[in-house]
Structures are given as C-alpha cells and as structure tokens.
Amino acid sequence: MSSKTTDRTLALAGAFQSAALVQQLARTGEVSANNFKCSIDSIFALDPENVTSVYGGTENVSLGINALHRILTLNQTRQYADTIRYAIGLFHIEKNLSKNEEILSILRSRLKNMSTQRDHFDSTVHNNIIGKLADLYVDTIGTFKYRIQVKGNPEYLQQPDIANKVRAVFLSGVRSIMLWRQLGGSRLNLILGKKALIRDLEVLGKPISHS
C-alpha cells in the first residue's frame, strides 16, 4: 500500500466527514467539536507539508473514516443516505470548480486574507470566521447552477448559525475532494479499488465495532 494511496483515502474520508457533519447539523443541530474544527481548519491548509497535516492527524477524521468504512463494508446506505447524497453533490461542485479559474482565484485570495484575520479570534470555529466562510461559499460556489439540497429539521436549518455552519462545512468538503483529485482520485479507482480503499480505511482509523 503506497503512501499516496493512503493519503488519497484520507482526503476522501475528509470529504465524507464534511458530508456526515452536514447530515448531523441538519438533523440535530449538533456535531462533534473535534470533527467540526478539523474540517474547518482544513479549508485554511492552502500549502500543507503533507496530507495528514491538512487534518491535524487522522484521528480528527474519525467521523469520515468510520462513515465511509461502514458504507463500503456494511452497506449502511439507509443510515448514511444524506451523507452519500451530499458527498455526490460535492463531487459535482468540485468538478465545476476545477474548470473555473476565476472562482478558484477568488477562493484562494479571500482565504489567504481570512487566514490573517482569524488570528484575532480564539478559535477557527468562532462564529465570525464561520460566517465569513459561509459568505465565501455563497459568493463563489453558490453562484454555480448546481446546488446541493439539504434535508433535515427546519427548526435547525432555519437558524442562521446552523445555515452558516452547513455552508462552511460544504466548503471543507470541496477542499477535500480537490485534494483527493490532486492525489490521483478518480471515479474509476472508486469503482475498481473498493478492497484497497477498505484496507486503507482500516489502517487509518482502525474503525470501532460495527454494532
């Protein structure tokens, strides 16, 4: 198993973590603080030393690793139905984004500016930072014709803070899929490389009991 293969699997798990976080936010209004912070921090890893550093360690991607592992090994498509749908949507968005140099340039420029601004706050997940990321999503990816429809409890989805978190997390998901493609990810290796993908996931996260 090559290091590049493992890195690619980690990036894919990062995308599924973003999708799973949106499912949780939409249904319950709550998420794991560590997983959420990991996904938000990854957006600002513009020039990382390695893939692991994007997420601050594989343990921070536990939600994505376990979700993807259970989908592939236990066929838990009903439990993760929205997670899968959001992930597919993120693939579509990233494909459109990769062809749009103007939007890519705007994203990178504004994220660099935000990187300096966030030093003034106690945490990357400060409401001010999340709000700015949500605005960035709306101003860039939100202009695409394709939109991901979020399903869940209207009581949560109508709250501005939750809506901002959803958009910010979607941005992190797109970032992970971009990284996955840069590492050679393709639809073909998803279809043909299922066994290798499962092995990588088990090495990365040693997923807990399937119960």
C-alpha positions in Angstrom: 0.0 0.0 0.0 1.6 3.2 -1.1 1.7 6.4 0.9 -0.1 8.2 -1.9 -2.9 5.7 -1.8 -3.3 6.1 1.9 -3.2 9.9 1.6 -5.9 9.7 -1.1 -8.1 7.6 1.1 -7.7 10.1 3.9 -8.7 13.0 1.6 -11.8 11.0 0.5 -12.6 10.4 4.2 -12.3 14.1 4.8 -14.9 14.7 2.2 -17.3 12.1 3.7 -16.7 13.7 7.1 -17.9 17.0 5.7 -21.0 15.3 4.3 -21.7 13.5 7.5 -21.3 16.7 9.5 -24.0 18.4 7.3 -26.3 15.4 7.9 -25.8 15.8 11.7 -26.3 19.6 11.6 -29.4 19.3 9.5 -31.0 16.6 11.7 -29.9 17.5 15.2 -28.2 20.9 15.1 -25.2 19.5 16.8 -21.8 18.0 15.8 -18.6 16.7 17.4 -16.5 19.7 18.2 -13.2 17.9 17.2 -14.5 16.7 13.8 -16.1 20.1 13.0 -12.9 22.0 13.9 -10.8 19.6 11.8 -13.0 20.1 8.8 -13.0 23.9 9.1 -9.2 24.1 9.8 -8.6 22.0 6.6 -10.0 24.9 4.5 -7.1 27.1 5.5 -4.4 24.5 4.8 -3.6 26.1 1.5 0.1 25.0 1.3 0.4 21.9 3.6 3.5 19.9 4.2 1.6 16.7 3.7 -2.0 15.4 3.6 -2.1 14.4 7.3 -1.2 18.0 8.3 -4.3 19.2 6.4 -6.5 17.5 9.0 -4.2 17.8 12.0 -3.9 14.0 12.3 -6.0 11.0 11.1 -7.9 10.8 14.5 -9.6 14.1 13.7 -11.2 12.5 10.6 -12.7 9.6 12.6 -16.3 10.5 11.6 -15.5 10.4 7.9 -13.3 7.3 8.2 -15.9 5.3 10.1 -18.8 6.5 7.9 -17.1 5.6 4.7 -16.0 2.2 6.1 -19.5 1.3 7.2 -21.0 2.3 3.9 -18.5 0.1 2.0 -18.4 -2.9 4.3 -21.9 -3.0 5.8 -23.8 -1.3 3.0 -25.3 1.1 5.5 -26.8 3.3 2.8 -30.0 4.0 4.6 -28.3 5.3 7.7 -26.0 7.4 5.7 -28.4 8.3 2.9 -28.0 12.0 3.2 -24.2 11.8 3.8 -23.9 9.9 0.5 -26.1 12.3 -1.4 -24.1 15.3 -0.1 -20.8 13.6 -0.9 -22.0 13.0 -4.5 -23.1 16.7 -4.7 -19.6 17.8 -3.5 -18.1 15.7 -6.4 -20.3 17.6 -8.8 -19.4 21.0 -7.3 -15.6 20.3 -7.3 -15.8 19.2 -11.0 -17.4 22.6 -11.9 -15.0 24.5 -9.7 -11.9 22.8 -11.2 -12.9 24.3 -14.6 -13.4 27.9 -13.2 -10.1 29.6 -12.8 -11.7 32.9 -11.8 -13.7 31.4 -8.9 -10.6 29.4 -7.8 -8.6 32.6 -7.7 -11.2 34.4 -5.6 -11.4 31.5 -3.2 -7.6 31.4 -2.6 -7.3 35.1 -2.3 -10.1 35.5 0.2 -9.0 32.5 2.2 -5.5 34.0 2.5 -6.9 37.2 3.8 -9.1 35.3 6.2 -6.1 33.4 7.4 -4.6 36.5 8.8 -7.9 37.7 10.3 -8.6 34.5 12.2 -5.5 35.1 14.3 -7.6 37.7 16.2 -10.1 35.1 17.3 -9.7 32.3 19.9 -10.7 29.6 17.5 -11.2 28.8 13.8 -14.8 27.9 14.7 -15.6 31.3 16.1 -19.0 32.5 14.7 -17.3 35.4 12.9 -15.0 33.0 11.0 -17.8 30.6 10.2 -19.9 33.5 8.9 -17.2 34.7 6.6 -16.7 31.2 5.3 -20.4 30.9 4.6 -20.4 34.2 2.8 -17.4 33.0 0.7 -19.3 29.8 -0.2 -22.3 31.9 -1.3 -20.2 34.3 -3.3 -18.3 31.6 -5.2 -19.6 28.1 -5.2 -23.1 29.4 -4.5 -23.1 31.0 -8.0 -23.0 27.6 -9.7 -26.2 26.3 -11.3 -25.9 23.1 -9.5 -27.0 23.3 -5.8 -27.0 20.7 -3.0 -30.4 20.5 -1.4 -30.1 20.0 2.4 -32.7 17.9 4.1 -33.4 17.9 7.8 -35.3 19.5 10.6 -36.5 23.0 9.6 -36.1 24.1 13.2 -32.4 23.8 12.8 -31.9 24.7 9.2 -33.7 28.0 9.6 -31.2 29.1 12.2 -28.6 31.5 10.7 -25.8 29.9 12.7 -26.6 26.4 11.6 -27.0 27.5 7.9 -23.6 29.2 8.1 -22.0 26.0 9.5 -23.6 23.9 6.8 -22.1 26.2 4.1 -18.7 26.3 5.8 -18.6 22.6 6.1 -19.6 22.1 2.4 -16.6 24.4 1.6 -14.3 22.0 3.6 -15.8 19.0 1.6 -15.0 20.6 -1.7 -11.4 21.3 -0.4 -11.0 17.6 0.5 -12.3 16.4 -2.9 -9.9 18.8 -4.7 -7.1 17.2 -2.6 -8.3 13.7 -3.5 -8.2 14.5 -7.2 -4.8 16.1 -6.9 -3.6 12.7 -5.5 -5.0 10.8 -8.4 -8.5 10.2 -7.3 -11.0 9.3 -10.0 -14.4 7.6 -10.4 -12.6 4.6 -11.9 -10.5 3.9 -8.8 -13.6 4.3 -6.6 -15.3 1.6 -8.6 -12.4 -0.8 -9.1 -10.4 -0.1 -5.9 -13.0 -0.9 -3.2 -11.0 -3.6 -1.4 -7.9 -1.4 -1.3 -9.9 1.5 -0.1 -11.4 -0.5 2.8 -7.9 -1.7 3.7 -6.6 1.9 3.8 -9.6 3.0 5.9 -8.9 0.2 8.4 -5.2 1.2 8.6 -6.1 4.9 9.0 -8.8 4.6 11.6 -9.0 1.1 12.8 -12.8 1.5 12.8 -14.6 0.6 16.0 -17.2 -2.1 16.3 -19.8 -2.4 13.5 -22.6 -2.7 16.1 
